[in-house]
Amino acid sequence: MDRLARRGGAVRGRDGAGWPAAALALTAAGPAVATGRADRHRRLGRLTRERNAALHRVRIRQEGESARGAVVEVADLSDEPDYRGLYSARLRIRYTTAAGTDHTVRHDTDFSVHRPPRVGLGATVRFLPEDPTDTEIALDPVTAAAEAPPAPAPASAPAPVDVPAVPGLPAQLEHLHHLHLDGALTAEEFALAKRQLIAPPD
């Protein structure tokens, strides 16, 4: 009798307790499997986008035409540097094709406090003839000789922030940054003063 009970218990252990445990394990593994599959899809999507972007850049370089342009607007300046110590800005660049057609395109760029972009900075624009707004842009390097003093703000603009005179635009920007870090300038005052230095109003 005991032997039958033990055998019955063993059978129940295999047929009764075994399959719920397996089902429970599969159920617990389900989210992990789904998460892994979603991660693979995201990685595959990112790699596909990077590959397509690289192929597009190659096409622009091989089939595109070149023109000279210039920065006509510097906007959306970041208030703080990123983890690399770089600021960001959105530029509007105007260029003229060989056919004499003017185009204006937007270009996002990162820059150090010593190399800020400015209105009038030159750029080489490479574009596809069938779509001149599809571009690849290389900004001219910013040098000390190319830096221009900021123009005075118009009467309708907010009162400029009083910044001590520091020679050179990079030095002025660095000085502003230190004033902001020390608490002498609020975030709004820092952003306003930086805009006045980098992109003075017309």
C-alpha positions, 0 to 999 in steps of 0.5 A: 500500500505504501509502495502504491502510495509512493508510486502514486505520489511520484506519478502525481509529482510528474503529471500533477506538479511538473506541468504547472511548474513548467507553465509557471517558468514559461509565464515568468520568462515571457516578459523577459523574452518579449523585452529581449525581442523588443531590444533586438528590434530597437537595435536593428532599427537604429542600425538600419537608420545609421546605415541609411544615413551613411549611404545618404551621406555617401550619395551626397558626396558622390552625386551632389554639387557644392556651393558656398554659403553663410550663416544668417541666423544663430538660434536656440542656443543651449544655456549649459554645456553637455557632458562633452563640454559643448554647447549647441545651436541651430543655424540658418545658412543661406547659399546660392546654387550654380543656377542662381537660386537662393536656398536657406537651410537649417543646420544643428551644430555643437561648439565649444565656448572658444569656438562659437558660431556667428552670423556671417560665418562661411560654410560649404554646402553640398546638396543633391541637384534634384533637392537643394534642401537635402544638404551636408554642411561643413562650417568654416573653422572659427578663428580669432581673426574671424571674430567680430565685436557684438553690435549694439542692441536696438532700443526695443530690445531688453536692457543688455546685461552689464558684462565687464569688458573682456577682450575676444569673443571666446574670453567673453563667453567664458567669462559669462559662463563663470559669472553664471556658475558663480551665481552673478547671472541668472539663467535668463541673464546668461542666455540673453548676454550670450545671444547678444555676443554670438548673434547680435541683432541687425 
